[in-house]
Amino acid sequence: MSTPVSAVVHGSIGHLSLDRPDSINAIDLAMMQALTETLDEWAADDAVEAVLLDGVGDYGFCAGGDFREILQRAAEGMTIGSVFFRNEYRVIAKLAEYPKPIVSIMHGMTMGGGISLGGHVSTRVVTDRAKLGQPETGYGFVPDGGATWRLARTPGEIGTYLALNSVDLTAADAIALGFADHQVPAERVGELVEALSDASDETPESIVAGFAVDAGPSPVLARQDWIDACYSADTVEQILERLWSFSNGRSVGGLSAETSSDPDAAAAAGEAAETLLKLSPTALVATLRSVRAARDGESLRDALERELRLARWFTTQPDLFTGVQALVAQNTETLHQDVVPDWRPADLSQVDLTDIVAAMETPLRHSVFDRGLAIPEDGA
């Protein structure tokens, strides 16, 4: 049976590779266990001075959490929601707080939990072929794994826009918005890995910097003026109202499409509104609340704890399972991409904010950082 993580030490570098290429290295319980054990071992090994984290396969670094596993376990009658997310977040925190330098290489598709694995370490590399995103609202869930902490620290209201609309990012976007540090051409990644493995006196950061190239301007950052104007509203309904007004030529917050620095502002705002109408209302309301809560000096650990509470609540809600089933169907080409899942409730006005706030603020019996909570073999 193949292992979901390849772990090899080259010189003073521990090389960790996510190794589930057939699923674009989606994170499952076995992968979490392997990452945890290896990182703990290398933290105590003086011969390992730094860690390199990448993914096997041409398609991408990591497609995020393996929700196929959650559906399968749920069908078997196992309640693994809190177990899955708690252990995933624990690995993310371990990477973020690791006592040795970690270089992540996020190539190709890097979604959701993939960004969380690679995006909180000390040196974060993207290639020119990278495609990053927080697609959670598209399948009835919320950005998690420390995502709200990162999103809340993007310029203006860009993080709100990215989170609500499940927007994909280019390498240039990722660097400009704080999701990555350097772009390295995809054809030079092999050289970079070799250079890191042969490192002597140079730091991993300086080695990566020697391979880095200018990523160019960020397409998303160019939209900031109308994003700030529309997405600074207090509710998703108000954001929608502003987007429609702006796209129809009216001024929002003193800005109009004619005065925007984005020549496609009106059309882009209209498309953003259309996208929101297709997404889970419950996920949208919860996402807005969660990203806003991550502001005002909250730590990554605080965000992970809140996200765990919210993620656990979502495993009891119909939209997550409806959305994941639709996503699986789309990936197997049995469902047309334009079909909107049967969200419940289907309208923003029917979402109960009280339940969402209670889910975010009510502590669970076990936190992300409680000790002695090993990943059970049966996932229960």
N, C-alpha and C positions, 0 to 999 in steps of 0.2 A: 504493500500500500504506500503510495507516495505521500510525502510530507508536504503540508501547505506552506512551509517556509524553509528556504535553503539558508543554512548558516555556515559560513566558512571564514576562517581567520587567515588573512594574507598579511604577513609581516606584523605591523602594529594595528592593522585595521580589521575590525570585525564586519564582514559583509553579509547583510541580511537581505534576502530577496523573497518577496511575496511570490508564491509559486502555485497559483491556481489559474494558469493562463486561459483555460477553457471558459472560465467565468469572469475574465478580466480581473483576476485576483480579488474577487469579492471577499469580504471579511466574514469568516465563520468562527464558531467557537474553538475549533481545533487550531486555527491560525492565531487567535488570541492567546491560547495556551502556549503555543510554540514561541511566539514573540515574548511573552512574559518570562518564560523560563530562560531563554537565551539572553535577553537583556539583563536579567538578574545575575546570570553567570558571568557575563562580560563586565558588569559593573564592579565585580569583586576580583577581576583578573587584571593585574597590573600590566600584563603584556599587551592587553588590548587598550589602545590609547584613544581610539575614535571608532565610530560606527558609520557604515554606509548602508542606506536603506533604499532599495529600488524594487522593481517588479519585473517578473519574467513575462516575455511575450511582446509582440509588436503593437497590440491594440491599446494598452494603457497600463498605468501604474496600479490603479485600484478603482473599481467601479462602485465602491462603497460597501455598506453592510449587505450581507447575503440574506435578503428578505425571503428568498425561496426557502431557506432553512427555517425561518420563523413560521411560515405558512405550513411547512411540512410538520414541524413539531406541534404546532397548534392542532393540526388535523389528527395527530396521534394522541391528543389530549394532554400535552405537556404545557405547563404555564412557564415559558422561558423568557417572556418579555423583559422582566427586570433583570434576570440573570444575564441575558445577552447584552443588554445595554450597559449594565453595571461593569461587566468585565471589559467591554469595548472601551468605555470611558477610562477605566483604570489603566489600560494599555496606553491610551492617548496621553494621560497625565504622566505616566512613566516616561514616555518619549519627550514630553515637554520639559520635564524636570530632571532629565538624565544628567548624571555628574560628569559625563564625557561628551565631547563634540559629536553631533550626529549630522551627517549630510544626507538629505533626501533628494532623490531624482524623480520628479513627477513628469513622466512622459505620457503622451497620448491621453486617453480618457482617465480623468482623475475627478471622481464625483463624491459628494457627501462625505462619508467616513474616510474615503481616500484622502481628501484634503485634510481631514483631521489627523490622520496618521503622518502625512508628510509635511503638513503646514504649520506645525508648532515646534519644530526642532530648530537647532541653532543655525544651520545653513540649508536653505531651501532652493533647489534648482528646478527650473522648468525648461523644457525644450521648445523649439519653435513649432512642434507638432502638438503641444499640450492643449487640452481642452478641459477646463475646470468648471465646476458648477455645483450649486446646491439645489438639486432637483426635487427636494422633499415635498413641497406643496403640490407637485404634480401627481403624487401618489398618496395623498391624504395624510401626510406626516409633517414634521417640523424640522428645520435645521438643528443638528445636534452635534455631540462630540466636540464641544467647544466652539462650534461654528458661530453661535450668536455672539460670543466674546470677540471673535475676529471681525464679524460683520459690523458690529457696533463701533468698531474703530476705523472704519473706512471713511473717506471724506464725506461730509454732509449727510445726505439721506441715501447715498448709493447702497449702503448695506441693506437698508430697508427694501429698496428696489430689487436688489439681487435675491434677497430671501423670499419676498412675496412672489416674484415673477419667475423664479427658477431660471435665472439668466446664465448662459454659458459665458465663460471668460477665456480670452486669448492669453498667451504668455505675457504680452505687454500689459494687459489688464491685471493679471495676477501680481506682477511686480509693482505696478503703480498703486494698487489698492492694498498692498501689504500681505498678500497671500504667498508670495515668493520673494527671493532675494536676487537671483541671477538667472539669465537665460543662457543656455549652452546649446549650440546647434546639435540636432539629433545625431548627425553623422560623426560627432566628436565625443559622444557619451562613452564609447568604448575606451578612447584615449584617457578621458577623465577618470574612469574607474581604475584603469591601469596606473595612472599617476597617483591617485589616492592610495592604492595598494602598495606602491613603491615609495611612499612618502618617508622622508628622513627627518630633516629639521623643519620643513615647512608645515604650517598649520593647514588643516583641511580647508578653512575659509580662504586662505591665500592661494591654495592650489585651484580651487573652484574659480576664484576671481581671475586667474590667469587664462581660463577658458571662456570666460563670459563675454557676451557681445551685447550691443545695444538692442533692446527689444522694440524700440520705436514707441510711438504714441499709443495711448490706451483709448480704444474706441468707446468704452463705457465712460471713462472720465470726461470725454468730450460732450457727453449728454448731461453733465451735472447740473446745469442751471435749471432745466425744466424738471429734472428728477427732484431736485431740492424743493422746487416750488410745489410740485404735486404730491410728493411722498412725505412731506412734513406734517400732513394732516393727522389728526388724532385717531381716526378709525379707518378701516378698509373702505367702508361706504363713502367717506369723505374723500379718500384718495381717488376712488373711482369717479366721483363727481368732478374733481379737479382735472383728472385726465381727459374726461369727455369735454369739459369746457375748453381746456387748452387746445385739444385737437380740433375743436370747431371754431377756433380763431379768437376766443375770448382770453382776456388777460387773467392770469392767476398769480397772486402775490407780486404784482407789478411787472410780470414777465408775460410776453406773448410770443407766439411762434415766430413772428416777424422780427422780434428783438433778440431771440435766442441765438446763441453762438452755434447751435446745431442746425444746419440747413434742413434736416429731415425731422425737426422736432415735432411738428403737428402729426405727421404720419406715425412716428415712433410712439408718441403718447397714445394715439388711437389703438395701435397694435398692443401696447401694454395693457390698456383697459380690456381689450378683447381677450387677452390671455387670462387676466384675473377672473373673468366670468366663467372660464372653463375649469378652474381649480377648486379644490375642496374649500368651501366656506369656513368650516371648522379649522382646517389647517391654516388658512389665511389669518383668521382672527388670533389664533394662538401664536402664530409666527410673529405677527406685529408686536404682540404683547411681550414675547420672549426676547426679541431683539432690543426693544426699548428698555427692558429690564437689565440688559447686559451693559448699559451705559453707566456713567457716574462712578467710575473707579472700581467696578466689580472685578474680582480676580477670575482667572481661568477656572480655578477650583470651584468658586461660587457658581459660575456658569454651568459647569458640569453637573453639579448637584441639582440645580434647577432643571436642567435639561433631562436629567434622569427621572425626576418626578413627572415631568410632562410626557416623556417618552413612555413611561410605564402606564400613564393614563391613556395614551393613544392606543396601546395594545388592547384596551377594553372598548375601543370605539369602532364603529363599522367602517369608517372611511379608510383607515389604514389597510384593512384587509381587502376592501373593494378596490382601492388604488393599486395595491401590489398585484392583485390578481389581474387587473387590467394591464399593468406594466409587463407582467410575465406573458400575457397573451399577445401584446404588441411585439415583444421580442421574438415570439415564435410565429409572427405574421398571421395570427388568426383573428386579430382585431384591427380594424382600420384606425389609423393614427388620429383621425378627427372625431372619433367617438368619445364623448364625455362620460366618465363613470357616473353611476347613480349615487351621487353624494347624498348623505343624510346628516343634517338637513341640507336642502338644496339651495337655500337662500341665506344670505348674510344676516338678514334681520331675524332669522330664527335661531342663530347660534347663541347658546347660553354662556355669556362671558363669566358668570359666577362660577360655573363648573371649571372653566379653564384657569381662573385665578386661584381657585382652591387647589387644583392639581399642581400648580406651580409653587404654591406656598406651603403646602402640607408636607412635612418631612416624612420620608419613608422609614421603615423599621431599620433598614441597613443603608448607609450612605455609600457613595462611590469608594470611599477610602477606608471603610471598615476592614480590619484585618481578619484573616482566618476564613475568608469566604472563597474557597477554591471553586473553580469551574466544575460542576458535577459532570460525570461521564455521560449521564443520560440527558443532560441539558435541562433537568427539571429544577 
